[in-house]
């Protein structure tokens, strides 16, 4: 037994020395300028954007991996990565298959403008490149598995078009069938800081939970073949409980209050990049103890829409939200607050421009005073004003009976304007 253990220790030591020798040889080879330049040239040709690499190395601890530091894609602005680690499936190498067991990306800075530049460059490359002839069926050669089994994104900072940043830590695992098995994320800095969530596969669906703004969003996603050939259909149902609205719209705080909502989503797509543009959602919502900043509806009624700024406190704000891509439509809006009530419909364009109409009623000793208002401006700087028909009616009402006559005239004038749409359009 002692002799066996002695030979086992010798063989183990020999194996460790061999592994170290291979690592040292690879280390010396990877660090040569010739090797690095060849990798940069091939990657630049594939991406259509110059790539610059820092130090390349082979690590043995804590797990064997090939690593590269100071990666820079020279888009405008540049995309930078502090360190990338690739840990291969060693058994796959014996079968001439390069498969990444774990991909680790650390301290990346990804401006949205740079990502858009890279996407445009790759599209031009694809359009201009001729399709290579198919290789002979009998000579498959080494294969490459594109997606890693596990990915770790450590301190990845995304910068949007307005210069706002968001830093994320995320981890994800794929199953043997290439589908997402589990994933988690936490937003460390910037917009939505403190938000965290997790998703884990259970059969044919993926239950999801996100903690944000003092509340939570819970539900499940399902993926199935789409109706059209070659498409995938993503569907989901979610419940939102007790989430502060401004946490979802940060940094904008035009609307605050506690949100409760039921949401369904649907997206039929061919490629993953089409997912967002093809997505449509339906949401029924209620916001309690709401505060609308930028519009004082009660003052707008009293001044027949000539007032700007201020704020409106509401007991409840309820309605429906329908989205398709970046377009948003708010319908069946109902707002109540003591003597004030309002109904209306508002559309939000991809540019965040507002358009729509709100009918506001305020109870008084002389009865309810109602004024129809047109919503304009942007999400961050909303405005309301009278419709043209209502503006004419308000002017007439003011001449006949200042005060109550103004609002009454506005309501009557709006009805006339709807009838004579061609005149007061």
Backbone torsions as a table, in degrees:
resi	resn	phi	psi	omega
1	UNK	NA	-43.6	179.5
2	UNK	-62.8	-37.1	179.8
3	UNK	-66.3	-39.6	179.1
4	UNK	-63.7	-44.7	179.5
5	UNK	-63.1	-35.7	179.3
6	UNK	-63.9	-47.7	179.2
7	UNK	-66.7	-34.8	177.3
8	UNK	-64.0	-41.2	178.4
9	UNK	-65.3	-38.6	178.7
10	UNK	-65.0	-44.1	-179.9
11	UNK	-64.6	-40.4	179.2
12	UNK	-63.8	-43.6	178.6
13	UNK	-63.1	-39.3	178.5
14	UNK	-63.9	-39.1	179.7
15	UNK	-65.7	-42.0	179.3
16	UNK	-63.8	-42.8	178.8
17	UNK	-63.5	-40.4	177.8
18	UNK	-62.5	-42.6	179.9
19	UNK	-63.9	-42.4	178.4
20	UNK	-64.6	-41.6	178.8
21	UNK	-61.8	-41.8	177.6
22	UNK	-63.9	-41.6	-179.8
23	UNK	-63.3	-42.0	179.1
24	UNK	-63.7	-43.2	179.3
25	UNK	-62.4	-45.2	178.5
26	UNK	-63.7	-40.0	178.8
27	UNK	-57.7	-47.1	-179.4
28	UNK	-65.4	-37.0	-178.8
29	UNK	-71.0	-45.5	-177.2
30	UNK	-65.1	-29.5	-176.2
31	UNK	-82.2	-4.6	179.8
32	UNK	-71.1	146.2	178.8
33	UNK	-63.1	-33.9	-178.3
34	UNK	-62.4	-46.4	-179.0
35	UNK	-64.9	-46.7	-178.5
36	UNK	-61.4	-41.3	-179.8
37	UNK	-65.9	-37.6	178.3
38	UNK	-65.1	-42.2	177.8
39	UNK	-62.9	-43.4	179.2
40	UNK	-62.0	-42.4	-178.9
41	UNK	-65.7	-43.7	-179.4
42	UNK	-67.6	-40.6	178.6
43	UNK	-67.0	-39.9	178.2
44	UNK	-61.9	-42.0	179.2
45	UNK	-65.3	-35.7	-178.8
46	UNK	-75.1	-37.0	-175.0
47	UNK	-90.9	-25.6	-176.6
48	UNK	81.2	8.1	179.4
49	UNK	-135.0	135.4	179.6
50	UNK	-57.1	133.9	177.9
51	UNK	-116.7	134.5	176.8
52	UNK	-123.5	132.4	-178.6
53	UNK	-113.7	146.4	173.7
54	UNK	-90.1	-129.5	-176.8
55	UNK	-80.2	134.0	173.1
56	UNK	-104.8	142.8	-176.4
57	UNK	-153.8	164.1	172.9
58	UNK	-115.2	121.6	179.5
59	UNK	-104.8	142.5	176.2
60	UNK	-105.2	-17.8	-175.5
61	UNK	-128.1	137.4	2.8
62	UNK	-78.4	-19.1	175.1
63	UNK	-138.2	149.1	178.3
64	UNK	-57.7	132.4	-177.8
65	UNK	-158.5	152.3	170.1
66	UNK	-99.2	130.9	-174.8
67	UNK	-130.1	152.8	174.8
68	UNK	-138.1	135.2	-179.4
69	UNK	-107.5	155.5	172.7
70	UNK	55.8	59.1	176.4
71	UNK	-84.8	135.8	179.9
72	UNK	-140.2	119.3	170.7
73	UNK	-94.1	119.4	-170.6
74	UNK	-85.8	59.4	169.5
75	UNK	-81.6	-177.8	177.6
76	UNK	-123.8	104.1	-3.1
77	UNK	-75.4	168.3	-174.3
78	UNK	-72.7	149.8	170.1
79	UNK	-99.3	124.9	-175.3
80	UNK	-124.3	147.5	177.2
81	UNK	-134.7	128.3	-179.7
82	UNK	-66.9	-42.6	-177.0
83	UNK	-159.4	140.1	174.6
84	UNK	-125.5	129.6	177.6
85	UNK	-119.9	131.5	177.3
86	UNK	-117.4	119.9	177.6
87	UNK	-111.4	107.0	-174.1
88	UNK	-79.0	161.9	170.1
89	UNK	-82.8	106.5	-171.2
90	UNK	-64.5	-33.3	179.3
91	UNK	-66.1	-30.0	179.7
92	UNK	-68.5	-30.5	-179.8
93	UNK	-62.9	-32.6	178.5
94	UNK	-67.0	-22.5	179.3
95	UNK	-102.5	18.6	-179.1
96	UNK	57.2	39.4	178.1
97	UNK	-127.2	118.0	177.8
98	UNK	-89.9	109.0	-179.3
99	UNK	-127.6	130.5	-177.7
100	UNK	-88.7	118.4	176.8
101	UNK	-73.4	-46.5	-178.2
102	UNK	-140.5	133.3	172.6
103	UNK	-113.3	123.9	178.4
104	UNK	-118.5	124.2	177.8
105	UNK	-119.9	124.0	-175.1
106	UNK	-121.3	139.2	171.0
107	UNK	51.0	56.1	175.5
108	UNK	-92.7	147.2	174.5
109	UNK	-123.2	116.0	-171.0
110	UNK	-124.5	90.5	175.2
111	UNK	-68.7	138.9	179.7
112	UNK	-58.1	-38.8	179.5
113	UNK	-63.2	-37.6	178.1
114	UNK	-67.8	-38.1	177.4
115	UNK	-64.0	-41.5	178.7
116	UNK	-63.9	-39.4	177.9
117	UNK	-63.6	-43.1	178.3
118	UNK	-63.1	-42.2	178.8
119	UNK	-61.5	-42.6	179.0
120	UNK	-64.9	-40.7	179.7
121	UNK	-63.6	-41.4	-179.5
122	UNK	-69.5	-35.2	177.2
123	UNK	-65.4	-40.3	177.3
124	UNK	-63.6	-39.4	178.5
125	UNK	-62.0	-43.7	-178.2
126	UNK	-66.2	-38.9	-179.6
127	UNK	-69.9	-36.0	-176.1
128	UNK	-86.2	-15.5	-176.3
129	UNK	-86.5	136.7	174.9
130	UNK	-78.9	145.5	179.9
131	UNK	-70.7	128.4	179.7
132	UNK	-69.9	150.4	178.5
133	UNK	-64.5	147.0	-179.3
134	UNK	-68.5	137.1	179.4
135	UNK	-70.2	156.9	177.7
136	UNK	-57.7	143.0	-175.5
137	UNK	-62.8	-30.8	-175.8
138	UNK	-81.8	-10.0	-177.3
139	UNK	-120.1	82.6	-176.6
140	UNK	-77.6	-35.1	179.3
141	UNK	70.1	-172.9	-179.2
142	UNK	-64.2	143.7	179.1
143	UNK	-111.3	158.7	-178.4
144	UNK	-131.6	126.6	176.4
145	UNK	-94.3	116.4	-169.1
146	UNK	-68.4	-40.6	-172.7
147	UNK	-97.1	134.8	177.9
148	UNK	-73.0	154.7	176.2
149	UNK	-70.3	-30.4	-179.8
150	UNK	-139.9	138.8	177.9
151	UNK	-129.2	136.9	176.1
152	UNK	-124.6	120.4	178.5
153	UNK	-111.3	108.0	-172.5
154	UNK	-109.4	112.6	179.9
155	UNK	57.5	62.4	176.5
156	UNK	-96.1	120.7	-177.0
157	UNK	-107.1	122.5	176.8
158	UNK	-106.0	135.7	179.6
159	UNK	-117.4	118.8	-177.6
160	UNK	-80.9	-177.9	-175.6
161	UNK	-65.1	-20.4	179.1
162	UNK	-94.7	5.6	179.5
163	UNK	84.4	5.6	178.4
164	UNK	-80.4	137.7	-174.8
165	UNK	-110.4	156.2	174.9
166	UNK	-148.4	123.6	-178.0
167	UNK	-109.2	129.8	-170.6
168	UNK	-127.4	144.9	164.1
169	UNK	-115.6	129.2	-176.9
170	UNK	-144.7	151.5	176.3
171	UNK	-138.0	146.0	-179.5
172	UNK	-148.9	145.7	177.2
173	UNK	-126.5	137.3	175.1
174	UNK	-100.4	148.1	175.7
175	UNK	-81.4	178.7	-180.0
176	UNK	-63.9	-23.4	179.4
177	UNK	-89.1	5.9	179.1
178	UNK	83.3	0.0	179.0
179	UNK	-90.2	156.5	179.7
180	UNK	-62.6	127.0	179.1
181	UNK	-95.2	-46.8	178.2
182	UNK	-159.1	156.0	177.3
183	UNK	-158.0	153.6	176.4
184	UNK	-146.7	156.8	178.8
185	UNK	-151.3	157.6	172.8
186	UNK	-144.8	130.9	177.9
187	UNK	-89.3	115.6	-172.2
188	UNK	-85.5	-40.1	-175.3
189	UNK	-143.1	162.2	172.5
190	UNK	82.1	-151.6	-179.6
191	UNK	-57.2	138.1	178.2
192	UNK	62.7	23.3	-180.0
193	UNK	-55.0	137.1	-178.3
194	UNK	94.3	-15.1	177.8
195	UNK	-70.2	137.6	175.5
196	UNK	-146.4	155.5	-177.3
197	UNK	-160.2	169.3	-179.9
198	UNK	-151.5	150.6	177.3
199	UNK	-139.7	139.4	-179.0
200	UNK	-144.2	135.4	-175.8
201	UNK	-71.6	135.8	173.5
202	UNK	-138.0	99.6	-177.2
203	UNK	68.3	-121.6	-177.1
204	UNK	-100.0	13.6	178.5
205	UNK	-138.4	165.2	-176.7
206	UNK	-125.8	94.4	174.9
207	UNK	-62.7	142.2	-174.5
208	UNK	-133.1	141.6	171.9
209	UNK	-137.6	131.8	176.5
210	UNK	-128.4	126.2	175.1
211	UNK	-99.1	119.6	-176.3
212	UNK	-152.6	142.5	172.5
213	UNK	55.7	37.5	178.5
214	UNK	77.3	1.7	178.7
215	UNK	-134.1	-157.6	-177.7
216	UNK	-149.8	154.3	172.7
217	UNK	-118.8	123.8	-177.8
218	UNK	-131.8	145.2	179.2
219	UNK	174.7	-158.8	-178.5
220	UNK	-150.1	146.3	176.3
221	UNK	-108.3	149.8	175.5
222	UNK	-133.5	141.0	178.9
223	UNK	-124.1	129.2	-178.2
224	UNK	-146.0	163.8	175.1
225	UNK	-60.3	139.2	179.0
226	UNK	-79.1	175.7	179.5
227	UNK	-68.7	-43.3	178.9
228	UNK	-78.6	148.1	-179.1
229	UNK	-62.0	135.2	176.8
230	UNK	81.0	8.7	-179.3
231	UNK	-108.9	160.1	175.0
232	UNK	-118.5	146.1	-179.3
233	UNK	-116.5	117.3	176.6
234	UNK	-103.9	125.7	178.7
235	UNK	-131.6	155.7	179.0
236	UNK	-164.9	157.1	175.9
237	UNK	-130.1	134.5	-176.6
238	UNK	-137.5	147.0	172.0
239	UNK	-116.6	132.9	177.4
240	UNK	-110.5	128.3	-177.0
241	UNK	-129.7	122.0	170.1
242	UNK	62.9	29.8	-179.3
243	UNK	-90.6	130.9	173.6
244	UNK	-66.1	122.4	-174.5
245	UNK	-57.8	-42.0	-176.3
246	UNK	-65.1	-19.7	175.2
247	UNK	-69.7	-28.5	178.2
248	UNK	-82.5	-26.8	-175.9
249	UNK	-104.2	7.2	-177.2
250	UNK	-51.5	141.5	6.4
251	UNK	-85.8	-2.1	179.6
252	UNK	-68.8	138.7	177.8
253	UNK	-129.8	39.3	179.0
254	UNK	-63.4	-35.7	-180.0
255	UNK	-125.9	128.4	173.9
256	UNK	-124.3	160.2	-178.5
257	UNK	140.6	171.0	-178.0
258	UNK	-93.4	126.9	-172.8
259	UNK	-101.8	134.9	167.0
260	UNK	-125.0	133.6	-175.0
261	UNK	-155.9	156.4	171.5
262	UNK	-124.1	125.4	-172.3
263	UNK	-127.6	137.7	170.4
264	UNK	-120.5	140.8	179.3
265	UNK	-125.7	154.1	178.8
266	UNK	-152.4	133.1	177.3
267	UNK	-149.8	119.8	175.6
268	UNK	-108.0	121.1	-170.9
269	UNK	-144.1	159.0	175.4
270	UNK	-97.7	-41.5	-180.0
271	UNK	-121.3	151.7	-176.2
272	UNK	-58.7	-33.1	179.7
273	UNK	-66.1	-16.9	179.5
274	UNK	-89.6	-4.2	-173.0
275	UNK	-56.1	-50.7	-176.2
276	UNK	-67.1	-44.1	-177.6
277	UNK	-66.8	-28.6	-177.6
278	UNK	-90.7	-3.6	-173.5
279	UNK	-81.5	136.6	172.9
280	UNK	-127.0	146.5	-177.8
281	UNK	-135.0	152.8	174.0
282	UNK	-130.1	127.4	-177.3
283	UNK	-134.7	132.8	168.1
284	UNK	-105.8	127.8	-172.0
285	UNK	-137.2	158.2	171.3
286	UNK	-139.8	129.7	175.7
287	UNK	-113.8	122.7	-179.4
288	UNK	-101.8	147.8	-177.8
289	UNK	52.8	49.7	-175.6
290	UNK	-82.7	148.5	173.4
291	UNK	-131.6	118.0	177.9
292	UNK	-97.2	115.3	-178.2
293	UNK	-94.7	138.4	177.8
294	UNK	104.6	-12.6	179.4
295	UNK	-139.6	127.5	172.3
296	UNK	-106.9	96.6	-174.1
297	UNK	-65.9	-37.4	-179.7
298	UNK	-65.4	-42.4	177.7
299	UNK	-68.3	-34.0	178.1
300	UNK	-63.6	-35.3	176.3
301	UNK	-67.7	-45.6	-177.3
302	UNK	-64.9	-30.8	-178.6
303	UNK	-106.5	15.8	-177.3
304	UNK	45.2	49.9	170.6
305	UNK	84.1	6.0	-178.3
306	UNK	-87.3	-7.2	-177.8
307	UNK	-87.5	142.0	175.2
308	UNK	-125.7	155.0	178.0
309	UNK	78.9	-166.5	-178.5
310	UNK	85.2	-162.0	-179.9
311	UNK	-153.1	161.3	179.0
312	UNK	-130.2	123.0	176.5
313	UNK	-96.6	132.3	-176.5
314	UNK	-124.7	143.5	173.2
315	UNK	-69.8	-46.5	177.4
316	UNK	-143.2	149.2	171.6
317	UNK	-133.7	119.2	-176.4
318	UNK	-130.2	160.4	178.5
319	UNK	166.5	-162.5	179.8
320	UNK	-126.6	144.5	175.5
321	UNK	-123.5	127.0	176.1
322	UNK	-120.0	129.9	178.4
323	UNK	-125.9	151.5	169.9
324	UNK	-144.8	112.9	-173.3
325	UNK	64.1	-122.7	-179.2
326	UNK	-99.8	0.1	179.7
327	UNK	-88.4	140.8	-177.0
328	UNK	-130.0	134.8	177.2
329	UNK	-126.3	121.2	175.0
330	UNK	-100.5	124.9	-176.8
331	UNK	-133.3	162.4	179.5
332	UNK	52.8	39.9	179.3
333	UNK	-70.8	132.4	176.5
334	UNK	-133.9	120.5	179.7
335	UNK	-122.9	135.8	179.4
336	UNK	-133.5	142.3	176.7
337	UNK	-163.5	93.5	179.5
338	UNK	59.8	-118.1	-177.9
339	UNK	-80.4	-6.6	-176.0
340	UNK	-104.3	139.0	171.7
341	UNK	-142.8	150.8	-178.1
342	UNK	-147.7	146.7	174.4
343	UNK	-134.7	157.1	178.1
344	UNK	168.9	-176.6	177.9
345	UNK	-138.2	136.6	-178.3
346	UNK	-137.5	137.6	175.8
347	UNK	-109.3	141.7	175.7
348	UNK	-117.0	116.0	-179.8
349	UNK	-76.4	163.3	175.6
350	UNK	-54.5	-27.3	178.1
351	UNK	-80.5	1.5	-177.6
352	UNK	73.9	13.0	175.0
353	UNK	-74.0	140.9	-179.6
354	UNK	-100.4	144.3	172.2
355	UNK	-151.8	140.5	-179.9
356	UNK	158.7	-162.0	-172.9
357	UNK	-149.1	138.6	178.1
358	UNK	-130.2	131.0	174.6
359	UNK	-103.0	119.0	-174.5
360	UNK	-111.6	130.2	176.4
361	UNK	-119.4	132.4	176.7
362	UNK	-125.4	123.6	179.5
363	UNK	-74.2	140.5	177.5
364	UNK	-142.5	175.5	179.1
365	UNK	-64.7	-21.1	-179.9
366	UNK	-99.3	13.4	-178.7
367	UNK	105.7	178.2	-178.4
368	UNK	-73.7	133.2	176.1
369	UNK	-107.4	122.3	-178.1
370	UNK	-121.0	138.2	179.4
371	UNK	-135.2	128.7	175.7
372	UNK	-85.3	127.3	-177.0
373	UNK	-121.7	142.3	174.2
374	UNK	-93.8	131.0	179.6
375	UNK	-92.1	133.3	178.6
376	UNK	-143.2	-161.7	-178.8
377	UNK	78.5	-149.6	-179.4
378	UNK	-127.8	173.9	178.9
379	UNK	-57.8	-40.6	-178.0
380	UNK	-83.5	-17.0	-178.9
381	UNK	-142.7	72.0	-176.7
382	UNK	-74.8	160.1	176.6
383	UNK	-147.9	156.3	174.9
384	UNK	-132.6	147.8	176.7
385	UNK	-154.4	164.4	179.2
386	UNK	-68.1	149.2	167.5
387	UNK	-66.2	162.2	-176.7
388	UNK	-65.0	-39.2	177.6
389	UNK	-63.4	-42.3	-180.0
390	UNK	-66.9	-34.2	-180.0
391	UNK	-63.5	-41.5	177.4
392	UNK	-65.7	-44.3	179.7
393	UNK	-62.6	-38.8	179.3
394	UNK	-63.1	-40.2	179.1
395	UNK	-63.3	-43.1	178.6
396	UNK	-65.3	-44.6	-179.3
397	UNK	-61.7	-35.7	179.2
398	UNK	-64.5	-39.1	179.3
399	UNK	-66.4	-38.9	-176.5
400	UNK	-77.1	-49.5	-176.3
401	UNK	-149.4	96.3	-179.8
402	UNK	-55.5	151.0	178.5
403	UNK	90.9	-107.1	-177.4
404	UNK	-62.4	-34.1	179.9
405	UNK	-63.8	-28.5	179.0
406	UNK	-63.5	-51.0	-179.2
407	UNK	-67.5	-41.9	178.5
408	UNK	-61.3	-41.7	178.2
409	UNK	-64.7	-35.2	178.4
410	UNK	-63.0	-43.6	179.6
411	UNK	-64.5	-47.0	179.5
412	UNK	-63.7	-42.6	-179.4
413	UNK	-62.9	-35.2	178.4
414	UNK	-65.8	-41.7	178.9
415	UNK	-63.8	-39.9	176.9
416	UNK	-65.1	-40.7	180.0
417	UNK	-62.3	-35.6	177.1
418	UNK	-67.1	-37.2	179.1
419	UNK	-70.1	-45.2	179.8
420	UNK	-100.4	58.6	-173.3
421	UNK	-58.1	-33.9	-178.5
422	UNK	-68.1	-26.5	-177.7
423	UNK	-86.4	-42.1	-174.8
424	UNK	-107.6	25.6	-177.5
425	UNK	-73.8	NA	NA
